[in-house]
Amino acid sequence: MENEKISVKELQQLLNLKEHVFILDVRPKSQAEEWHIEGSLHKDAYEELKNGDRSVLDGLEIPANSTVVTVCAAGRVSNIAADILREKGYKALSLEGGMKAWNYAWNRAETFIEGSDVQIIQVRRAAKGCLSYVIGSAGEAIVIDASLDPQVYMDIAKTNHWQIRYVMDTHIHADYLSRTAELSKASDAAHIFIDVAVVDYPFKPVKNGDVLRFGNTSVSMMHTPGHTKESVTYMLENKAAFTGDTLFTDGVGRPDLKADLEEARIKSGQLYDSLQCILAIGEDTWILPAHISTTVAFDNKLISGSAATLKHSLDILKMAKGDFIEETINRIPPTPPNYLIIAELNKSGSREGIVPADLEAGANRCAII
């Protein structure tokens, strides 16, 4: 911590250590509703603080002995809020870079496949709800849907004495810039993608039903189109399904991106068929998606659900195909910002001159809930 500010890394560490932190979000209500730091208190004080109103934070109930962290979009107005709170006697720090910087904060949860050495580490971008995975066994690992700096995944692998053998995406993402190609180059891991993927960079193609072995385990490929044409689910020993944006713990993938209404209906039908294939694997199969539609808490709890649990909790999975298509089309959420640009960059594999934070800010909108 320096100059009465706190960095993303420092706040991330405090939350991981379960320290007493009181996070005060002073952005406009619309921004805070879209995405925020889990557990923060929102006070719509942005305009008042900009206009010099130093009474706008009066009456806040802040727990004793807490470190107060103030948050805005880019870290400027939150400086004013922190200064006011310090005058009131609180230990207050402004989050450096604001929510734009917090976009890259992350935490993790992990589990083992029962009766084996196979470990699954879920790496979660806390604000955006992006979920990626490092799966390791007997000195080797794979990484699925890398969304953070490659060093994050390489450090996890090094700590666990794993060599990253394969890296892969579940589809061409449209809400964040994939780091899988970068990770492949940095780690010398083979870059895997399903053979129907249309991208402008080289990769090792795999087909529906192919199996990749690493350590004492393997993943098999299940082509599950619907969200996108190339969407694939990676099956780990039929115990866990890494479903990308096809099936979430709180909904299903949207079929409308880069599609007109007629094509969206066709893709909805494909999505329905793909979901039936995933759910038929077994009721005890863990579903491990690429996103969650909310912010992620620093709680070390795996974001997952069994196939049986999701079939019970998600009404849309109980519908006949025709009803599913209609309901899916009717529930389509607002279009994600910048999705066409992001998807094209992920297709090309090039982002020269691109500042990721300028494109990736905002909540995830890939799910139909």
C-alpha positions in Angstrom: 0.0 0.0 0.0 1.4 3.4 -1.0 0.3 7.0 -1.0 -3.0 6.1 0.6 -3.9 3.8 -2.2 -4.2 0.0 -2.4 -3.4 -2.1 -5.4 -5.5 -4.8 -6.9 -2.9 -7.4 -5.8 -2.9 -6.1 -2.2 -6.7 -6.1 -1.9 -6.8 -9.5 -3.5 -4.4 -10.7 -0.8 -6.4 -9.2 2.0 -9.6 -10.8 0.8 -7.8 -14.2 0.4 -6.6 -13.9 4.0 -10.1 -13.0 5.2 -8.9 -9.7 6.7 -11.5 -7.2 7.9 -12.0 -5.1 4.8 -15.0 -2.8 4.3 -15.3 -2.0 0.5 -17.3 1.1 -0.4 -18.4 1.5 -4.0 -19.2 5.1 -4.8 -20.0 4.7 -8.5 -23.4 5.5 -10.0 -26.1 2.9 -9.3 -26.2 1.6 -12.9 -22.5 0.8 -12.9 -22.6 -0.9 -9.5 -25.6 -3.0 -10.5 -23.8 -4.3 -13.7 -20.7 -5.5 -11.9 -19.0 -4.9 -8.5 -16.8 -6.4 -5.9 -18.6 -9.2 -4.0 -19.5 -8.1 -0.5 -19.1 -4.4 -1.2 -21.5 -1.7 0.0 -22.8 0.7 -2.7 -23.3 4.4 -2.0 -24.4 6.4 -5.0 -22.2 9.3 -4.3 -20.2 9.8 -7.5 -21.7 13.1 -8.7 -21.8 14.6 -5.2 -18.1 13.7 -4.6 -17.1 15.2 -8.0 -19.0 18.4 -7.1 -17.3 18.8 -3.7 -20.0 17.6 -1.4 -18.0 16.3 1.6 -21.2 15.4 3.6 -22.4 12.7 1.2 -20.7 10.0 3.2 -22.1 11.1 6.6 -24.0 8.4 8.4 -22.2 5.4 7.0 -22.1 2.5 9.4 -18.5 1.1 9.1 -17.4 -1.8 11.3 -14.7 -0.9 13.8 -11.1 -1.9 13.1 -11.9 -2.4 9.4 -9.7 -1.2 6.6 -12.0 0.8 4.3 -11.3 0.5 0.6 -13.1 3.0 -1.7 -13.9 2.0 -5.3 -15.0 3.9 -8.4 -14.6 3.2 -12.1 -10.9 4.3 -12.6 -9.7 5.2 -9.1 -10.0 9.0 -9.2 -13.3 9.9 -7.4 -12.6 7.1 -4.9 -9.5 9.1 -3.8 -11.9 11.9 -2.7 -14.0 9.4 -0.8 -11.0 7.9 0.9 -9.8 11.3 1.9 -13.1 12.2 3.5 -13.2 9.0 5.4 -9.7 9.5 6.7 -10.8 12.9 8.0 -13.5 11.1 10.0 -10.8 8.9 11.6 -11.0 5.8 9.4 -8.2 3.9 7.9 -9.3 4.4 4.3 -7.5 3.6 1.0 -8.6 4.1 -2.6 -8.4 1.1 -5.0 -5.8 2.0 -7.5 -7.2 1.8 -11.1 -10.7 1.2 -9.8 -13.0 -1.4 -11.3 -11.1 -1.3 -14.6 -8.1 -2.7 -12.8 -10.1 -5.0 -10.5 -11.3 -6.7 -13.7 -8.1 -8.8 -13.4 -8.4 -9.7 -9.8 -8.7 -13.4 -9.3 -9.1 -16.2 -6.7 -9.2 -19.9 -6.8 -11.0 -23.0 -5.6 -9.9 -26.6 -6.0 -11.0 -30.2 -5.6 -9.7 -33.7 -6.4 -11.3 -36.5 -8.4 -12.2 -39.0 -5.7 -9.7 -41.9 -5.4 -7.1 -40.4 -7.7 -4.3 -37.8 -7.9 -6.3 -35.7 -10.4 -6.6 -32.2 -9.1 -8.9 -29.5 -10.5 -8.1 -25.8 -9.8 -10.7 -23.3 -10.8 -9.2 -19.9 -11.5 -11.9 -17.2 -11.2 -11.8 -13.6 -12.4 -13.8 -12.1 -9.5 -15.5 -9.2 -11.1 -16.3 -10.6 -14.5 -17.1 -14.2 -13.4 -14.8 -15.8 -15.9 -13.7 -19.3 -14.9 -10.7 -21.1 -16.2 -9.2 -24.4 -15.1 -5.8 -26.0 -14.4 -6.2 -29.8 -14.2 -3.1 -31.7 -13.0 -2.0 -35.3 -12.5 1.4 -37.1 -12.1 3.5 -34.1 -13.1 1.4 -32.9 -16.1 -1.4 -30.5 -16.5 -3.8 -29.0 -19.0 -5.4 -25.5 -18.9 -8.9 -24.7 -20.2 -10.2 -21.3 -21.1 -7.2 -19.2 -20.0 -8.5 -15.6 -19.3 -5.6 -14.1 -17.3 -2.0 -13.4 -17.8 -0.2 -16.7 -18.7 2.1 -16.3 -15.7 -0.9 -17.0 -13.4 -1.3 -20.5 -14.9 2.4 -21.1 -15.1 2.9 -20.2 -11.5 0.1 -22.6 -10.4 1.6 -25.4 -12.4 5.1 -24.7 -11.0 3.8 -24.7 -7.4 2.2 -28.1 -8.0 5.3 -29.5 -9.9 3.3 -29.9 -13.1 4.4 -29.3 -16.7 1.6 -27.8 -18.8 1.1 -30.2 -21.7 -2.0 -28.9 -23.4 -4.0 -25.7 -23.5 -7.4 -25.2 -25.0 -10.5 -23.1 -25.3 -14.1 -24.4 -25.2 -15.0 -21.9 -28.0 -14.1 -18.6 -29.6 -14.9 -16.3 -26.7 -16.8 -13.0 -27.2 -16.6 -11.4 -23.8 -12.9 -11.5 -23.0 -9.7 -11.9 -24.9 -8.5 -15.4 -24.7 -4.9 -15.9 -23.3 -4.7 -19.5 -24.5 -2.4 -18.8 -27.5 -0.1 -16.7 -25.3 0.0 -19.4 -22.7 0.9 -22.0 -25.4 3.8 -19.9 -26.5 5.0 -19.1 -23.0 4.8 -22.7 -21.7 5.6 -24.7 -24.9 2.3 -26.5 -24.4 0.3 -27.8 -27.4 -2.6 -25.5 -28.4 -5.6 -27.7 -28.9 -8.9 -26.8 -30.6 -11.7 -28.8 -32.2 -11.2 -29.3 -35.9 -14.3 -27.3 -36.9 -13.0 -24.1 -35.3 -12.4 -21.4 -37.9 -9.5 -19.3 -36.7 -6.5 -17.6 -38.2 -3.7 -19.1 -36.1 -2.2 -22.6 -36.1 -3.4 -25.2 -33.5 -3.5 -29.0 -33.1 -6.9 -30.1 -34.3 -9.0 -32.7 -32.4 -12.2 -34.3 -33.5 -15.4 -35.2 -31.6 -14.6 -38.3 -29.6 -10.8 -37.8 -29.6 -9.0 -38.4 -26.3 -6.0 -36.5 -24.9 -4.0 -38.3 -22.2 -1.9 -36.5 -19.5 -0.5 -37.7 -16.2 -2.7 -40.5 -15.0 -5.9 -39.3 -16.6 -7.4 -38.1 -19.9 -10.0 -35.7 -21.4 -12.2 -36.6 -24.3 -13.8 -34.2 -26.8 -17.6 -33.7 -27.1 -18.6 -31.3 -29.8 -21.5 -29.3 -28.3 -22.6 -26.6 -30.8 -25.3 -24.1 -30.0 -23.7 -21.2 -28.3 -21.2 -21.2 -31.1 -20.6 -23.6 -34.0 -17.3 -24.8 -32.6 -18.3 -25.1 -28.9 -16.8 -28.2 -27.3 -17.2 -29.8 -23.9 -14.1 -31.5 -22.4 -14.9 -34.6 -20.5 -12.6 -35.6 -17.7 -13.0 -39.4 -17.1 -16.8 -38.9 -17.3 -16.5 -37.4 -13.8 -16.3 -33.8 -14.8 -17.6 -31.8 -17.8 -15.9 -28.5 -18.7 -18.9 -27.1 -20.6 -17.7 -23.6 -21.6 -20.7 -21.4 -22.4 -23.0 -24.3 -23.3 -24.2 -25.1 -19.7 -23.7 -22.9 -16.7 -24.7 -23.6 -13.1 -27.3 -20.8 -13.3 -28.4 -21.1 -17.0 -27.6 -22.0 -20.5 -25.6 -20.4 -23.3 -27.1 -17.8 -25.5 -27.5 -18.7 -29.2 -27.9 -15.3 -30.8 -24.5 -13.7 -31.0 -23.4 -13.1 -34.6 -26.8 -14.6 -35.7 -30.1 -13.3 -37.1 -33.4 -14.5 -35.6 -33.7 -17.5 -37.9 -30.1 -18.6 -37.3 -30.6 -18.1 -33.6 -33.5 -20.5 -33.6 -31.4 -23.1 -35.5 -28.6 -22.7 -32.9 -31.1 -23.0 -30.1 -32.1 -26.4 -31.4 -28.4 -27.4 -31.6 -28.0 -26.1 -28.1 -30.9 -28.3 -26.9 -29.4 -31.4 -28.5 -25.9 -30.6 -27.0 -27.4 -30.2 -23.5 -29.1 -33.6 -23.8 -25.7 -35.1 -24.6 -24.0 -33.5 -21.6 -26.8 -34.4 -19.2 -26.9 -38.0 -20.5 -23.3 -38.6 -19.3 -24.4 -39.3 -15.7 -26.3 -37.6 -12.9 -23.1 -37.4 -10.8 -21.1 -35.7 -13.4 -19.7 -32.3 -12.2 -20.6 -29.4 -14.5 -17.8 -26.9 -14.6 -18.6 -23.9 -16.8 -16.5 -21.1 -18.2 -18.6 -18.3 -16.5 -21.0 -17.5 -13.7 -23.4 -14.5 -14.2 -22.5 -12.9 -10.9 -19.4 -11.7 -9.2 -17.2 -14.3 -7.5 -16.7 -14.3 -3.7 -13.3 -15.0 -2.1 -14.8 -18.1 -0.5 -12.7 -20.9 -2.0 -16.0 -22.7 -2.9 -16.0 -24.4 -6.3 -18.5 -23.1 -8.7 -20.0 -26.3 -10.0 -23.1 -28.5 -9.8 -23.9 -32.1 -10.6 -25.9 -32.8 -13.7 -28.8 -34.1 -11.4 -28.8 -30.9 -9.4 -28.9 -28.7 -12.5 -31.7 -30.7 -14.1 -33.7 -30.1 -10.9 -32.9 -26.4 -10.4 -33.0 -25.1 -14.0 -36.5 -25.1 -15.4 -35.2 -24.6 -18.9 -33.6 -28.0 -18.9 -36.9 -29.7 -18.2 -38.5 -28.4 -21.4 -39.3 -30.2 -24.6 -37.2 -29.0 -27.6 -39.9 -26.7 -29.1 -40.5 -25.0 -25.8 -36.8 -24.7 -25.1 -36.2 -22.9 -28.4 -39.0 -20.4 -27.8 -38.0 -19.8 -24.2 -34.3 -19.4 -25.1 -35.2 -16.8 -27.8 -37.5 -14.9 -25.4 -35.0 -14.8 -22.6 -32.0 -13.4 -24.6 -30.3 -10.8 -22.4 -28.8 -7.5 -23.6 -26.0 -7.8 -26.1 -22.5 -7.7 -24.5 -20.5 -4.6 -25.3 -17.6 -5.0 -27.8 -18.5 -8.6 -28.4 -17.9 -8.4 -32.2 -14.5 -6.8 -31.7 -13.5 -9.3 -29.0 -14.7 -12.3 -31.0 -12.8 -11.1 -34.1 -9.6 -10.6 -32.1 -9.9 -14.1 -30.6 -10.5 -15.5 -34.1 -7.4 -13.7 -35.5 -5.2 -14.5 -32.5 -3.7 -11.0 -32.8 -4.2 -7.9 -30.6 -1.4 -5.6 -31.5 -2.1 -2.1 -30.0 -5.1 -3.4 -28.1 -5.6 -2.5 -24.4 -7.6 -5.4 -23.0 -9.1 -3.5 -20.1 -10.7 -1.1 -22.5 -12.6 -3.9 -24.2 -13.3 -6.3 -21.3 -14.8 -4.1 -18.7 -18.3 -5.0 -17.6 -20.3 -8.0 -16.5 -20.5 -11.3 -18.3 -23.7 -11.6 -20.5 -23.3 -15.0 -22.1 -26.0 -16.8 -20.1 -29.7 -17.2 -20.5 -31.0 -17.5 -16.9 
